């Protein structure tokens, strides 16, 4: 729960964008001869993150403070006023602070002390996001870990009856994209041999740091539904949850929803429809990953992806808008099969 998005089900590995400044561009560390250069650029990028966070920490609104917190989270040796905890605490006290701040606070915890996710953030979300399936799936994972089987069943029912699924990654993308240009990235933070320049650095920060987002227990929910196939009421709730997830904010959530429909629906045609939709989802994610790689060598692509992130919405809407912007269909071509991931 400390905040690395874990790819699950059919999307395993397909969402892997840079999540830390330690990999400032694709392939930076592949050439051993360039190791010292990559190390220097990583150091420069971390310093740039600190400088950006310091500037944004002077603001009082919740969105720039959320952006500052996300920028500061991978840093070490910063003053207390620039820590993830301090910046989110300030953001949470603002009248304009939404549930996305409380969601980020889930990762403001210490796993070694056994207090992850942050219990105060969990309580805040129960008040602010009780109609969000993401919260109830989060709580389902907590209750399963604690062995509270009756609570797990209640959590599933509440998730299935929720109005929406939103893990607030879209809000984090927007916060970072709106404020990452407060300072120009120094030349030593990007690879001069690639064409994206400063825009490429900004894109890596926006999509990489936003993706380091707390996630609910998808695998726990999938296992619970699978383990209780003989219980008609559980199956009914799992299929209700599937519909919420399919129209939710996250490709990972959508993947789980389609998985549940494919494996639990009593209708063969419905199962095949879910299977086809999952294939299309993998196609969408692979094309989006290619656009991210393309953006590392093309300034216009980097700027376009940043512009789309600034529009807000959800992670899924940004992905689909990116495909539309480059004329890529959301459906996989006939006969297409997913590319195998490199090991």
N, C-alpha and C positions, 0 to 999 in steps of 0.2 A: 504494500500500500504506500510505499515511500515515493512513488511517483514516476516510475518508468512504465510507459504504456506497454502492456504485454500482449502481443498478437495472439489471438486464440482462434480455434476452429480453422476454417478454410483460409483465413487471412494471415496465418502465421508468417511473420517476417515481411509482409508486404507493406507495412506501414513504417518501415525503418528509415526515418529521416534522421539527420544528425540531431542528437539530443543534448550534447554537451559541446562546449567550445573546443574540446580536445580533438575534434575532427572538423576543422573549419571548412573543408571542401572535400567532395568525394575523391578518394584515392590519395589523400595527402600523405599517408604513411606507407603507401605500397612500395615506393622506391627507397630502399635502405640508404642509398647515397644522399637522399634529400631529407633524411631524418632530422638533422639539426635545424634545417629551414622550417620544417613542419612544427618542430618544437618551439622555435622562436615565434612563429605566427600564432600558435596556440596561446603562448604567453601574452602576446600583444592583444589577442582577441579577448582574453580574460580581463586584461587591464581596461580595454575599451568597454566591456560590460560593466565594470566597476565605475568607470567615468559616467556612463549613461545612467546607471542606477543612482549615482550621486546627484546628477542634475534633476532626475525625476523625483527624487526624495524631497526636493524643495516644494513640490506641488502639494495641494491639499485635497484634491478630488480623488475618488476611489480608483478610477481607471488608471491614471498614471502611476499611482502607488502600487496597484496590482502589477503593472508592467515592470516597475522597479523591483518588486519582490521576485518576479520570475527571472529577471536579469541577475539579481544578486544571489539566487539560491545556490548555484554551483560554486560560488566564491568562498574562499576561506580567509581568515585573518582580517575581516572587515570590522569596523566599529559597530557597536550595538545598534546605533541608529540606522545602519545599512543592512541589518540582517533580515532574512526572510520573515522571521517572527515579528520583528518590530514594524516592518513596512506593512505587512498584512494586518497587524493589530491597528495601525493607524487607518488603513483603508476601511476596516470593518466598523470604525466609529463614525464614518461619514453617513449622512442621510441618504446619499445616492449609492451606497454599497448594496449590491444585489447578492443573490445566493452564490454567484460565481466566486466571490471573495471567501465565503465560508467553505466552498468546495476546495479552493486552493489551500485553505487552512487545515484541511484533513492531513496534509503532508507535513504540517508543522508539528512534528512529534519525534520521539526517539524510540526506534524499534527495540533497542537494547533494554530500554526501561519498560517495555511492554505496554506503551501507551499510544500505539498506532492502530487505526487512525485517531487523530486528535479527538478526544471525547467531547470537548466543548464545541468543536466544529460539527460533530454529529448531532448534538443537541440543537445547535442553531439551524442546521439544515432541516431537522424534523419540523421546526416551526416555519421556516421560510420556503421549503420545497416539498411539502407533504403530498403534493399532487404529481411529483416527479418520480417515475419508475427508477431512475438512477439512484435516488436516495434509498429506496426500499431494497434494491439489489445490493447496495452497499451494506445496509443493515442486515440483510440476509447472510452475507458473508461473515459479518461480525458474530451474529447469533449462531451460525454453524460452527464457527471456530470455538465458541464458548459452550457448545454442546446443548444449546437451547432449542430442541427440536420443535416444540410447539410454537415458539416465536418465529422460527424459520418458515413454518407453514403459513403463519399470519403475514409475514413479510412478502411471501410469494403472492398471496391473495391481494395485498395492497399494491404491489407492483403491477399486477395484472389489471387492476382497476384504475391505475393512474391515468392522467390526461395526456402525459407526454413522457418522452425520454430525452433528457438533455444532460450531458456531463460537462457542459460549459467550456469545452475546448474552443468553440467558436468565439466565445467572449474573450478568452485568453489570446487567441490569434488577433482579434481586433485591438485589444489593449496594447499588445506589443507592436503591431503594424502601425498604429496611430502615433506611437511615441518613439520608435527606434531611430527615427531620422532627426531627433533633437540634436545629435552631434554627428558630424561626418566621420565615417570609419577611417582611421589612418591607413596609409598605403601598406604598412607592414602587417595589416590584418587580413590581406587577401593575396591571392596568387596572381602575380602580374602576368603570367602566361595565359591566364584565362580571361575571357572578355566581359565578365559580369561586374567586375570591380566592386565599388561600394554597395551597389544594389544586391550583389550576390552575398556579401557579408550580412546585410540586413535581412535578406531572405532566410539565410541559415539560422540566424538568431530567432526570427519570428516563428518559423515552422519547427525549428528544433527545440527551443525552450518551451513553446506552447505544448508540444507533444509530451513533455515531462509532466503529465497531468495525472492526478489520482484517478483510479478506475475502480468501478464496482466489481464484485466477484462473478464475472461471467461464467467462468469454469465451474464454480460452485453451483450456480443456478442450473447450468446445463446438466451437471451430474445429478442434482436433486430431481430434476424432471425425468431424467433417464432411469434413475433408480426407483421411481414411483409410477412407472407406466401402468401398473395394475390398478392404480387408484384413479377412478374416473374423474373425481373432483380435482385432483392434482393435474391431470392431463388437461382438463378444461381450462384451468387457470394458466397452465403453461402455454396453451394455444392463444388465450387472450393476451398474455404477455408478449407472445410472438408478434401480434399485430401492432402493439405499442412500439416494440423495438424496430420493426421493419420501417416505421415512419419516423424514427427518432433521429437524433443529431449525429450519431456515431456510426461509421462503417463497421466497427467491431460489434456494436449493439445490433445493427442490422444483420450482421452475419449470424449472431446467436438467434435472432428471431427467425431467420430463414432456416437455420438448422433445426430449431424446434418444430417448425411447420413441416419440414421434410421428414423428420423422424417420428412425429407424433400424430400428424393428420391421418384420419381414417380413410381419406379419399386419395386414390392413386394419382388422379389428375392434379390435385392440390400439391401432392408431394413432388411431382415432376415440375410444377410451376415454381416451387421454392428452389428446387435444384437448379433450374435454369437461371433464376434470379441470383443465386449465389455465384454462378459462373460469371454473370454480368458484373457482379460486385467485384470479383477478383480482377476482371478486365479493367474496370474503372480505376481500381487501386494501382494496377501495374502501369496504366497510362499516366496517372497522376505522378507516380514515382519517376517515370521517364521525363515528365515536364520539369520536375525538380532537378534532375540531373542536367537537363538541357539548360536550365536557368543558371547553372554554375558557369556556363561558358557563353551565355548570351544575356546582355544587360536588359534588353527589351522584355524577355521572358521573365526575368527576375522582377522587374518593375511591375509587370502585369500581375503576377502572383501576389505581390505585396498589395497592389491596388484591390484585388479581390478579397484579400484578408481584411482590409480596412472596412469593407462594406458590412461586416458583421454577419449575422446569420449563424449557421452551424458549421461544424467541420464538414458534414456531408454536402451542404449547399455550396461551400467554397470549392470542394472537389469537383462537383458537377458543373459549376460555373466555369472552372478552369478548363474542363474538357470542351464545353461549348465554345469557349473563347478561341480554341485552337482547332475547331471543327472535328473533334473526336466524338464519335457516337457513344452513347451510354451502353449500348448493347454490343456484346462481343460478336465479331463476324462469324458466319456459319462455319462450323468445323474448327473454330479456334480452341486451343488448349492453353492453360496457364504455363508460362515459362517456368522452368525449374529454377529454384533459388540456388545461387552459387554458395558453395560451402567454404 
